[in-house]
Amino acid sequence: MRLVVCDDNLILGEALASVLEAHGHPVLAIVTRGGEAVEAVSAHQPDACLLDIHLPDGSGLDVARALRERHPETKILILSCLNDPAVVSEAKRAGVAGFLRKDRKPDSIVRAIETVGAGGAVFDQATPRWQVRVTEGRPGNCLPEFTPREAEVLRRIVTGQSTGQMAGEMGIAVSTLRGYVKSILAKLGAHSRLEAAAIASGGQYPSVA
């Protein structure tokens, strides 16, 4: 399938595009704003558009409605860290072909896209792992408790820094840095840095005193 990817986090969008292309699905454009997504779909006429629900210039659902009206041949898959049943229902009414959690493994997202390409639909319904792991005594925090160093490493993971960059800028050994990453993945229940970044992007960052 020929695709357009729209995610408010360019690093995540590029990482997802790399996985998609490795599975034989060319990505024609990677954008970060809803208006850019509409322009990219108009310019490239892709088979499908992966669309983040939270964008700097508005709701992905509004963009989905605009795309469905202007380009009904392009299938829309919403990406989100939240899957509130009311939002999923609204997405279905908007005519999207899928609603996927960002904390899915990349290969699982590829399979979902292929299902939609074959004429099916994919709508995640289960509550994400991180959404129910609220730290005791810290109501409203979607992420587990991190040490100040872990919180800093997590923020750097979200921005796409490499192991060497993080270790150098933080003034710590690579082995120490890897220990922090391992702890972060365990606390988030994530299997990769990409998955950890997706979870953190949709939740509340841990505060650091």
KALIN-V334908 format. One record per residue. PHI is phi as a letter, one per 20 degrees, with the letter a starting at -180 (999 if undefined). Layout:
# KALIN-V334908
phi
PHI
PHI
This chain:
# KALIN-V334908
phi
999
e
c
d
d
c
c
f
d
f
f
f
f
f
f
f
f
f
f
f
f
f
e
n
d
f
d
e
a
c
c
c
c
f
f
f
f
f
f
f
f
f
f
d
l
f
f
b
c
e
c
f
e
d
c
f
d
p
e
f
f
f
f
g
f
f
f
f
f
e
c
f
f
e
f
d
c
e
d
b
e
d
c
g
g
f
f
f
f
f
f
f
f
f
n
f
e
a
c
d
f
f
e
f
f
g
f
f
f
g
f
f
f
f
f
f
f
e
o
e
c
c
c
f
c
f
f
g
g
f
f
d
e
e
f
g
n
c
g
n
e
e
d
f
f
c
f
g
f
f
f
f
f
f
f
f
f
f
e
n
f
e
g
f
f
f
f
f
f
e
m
c
f
g
f
f
g
f
f
f
f
f
f
f
f
f
f
e
m
e
d
b
f
g
f
f
f
f
f
f
f
e
d
d
f
f
e
c
f
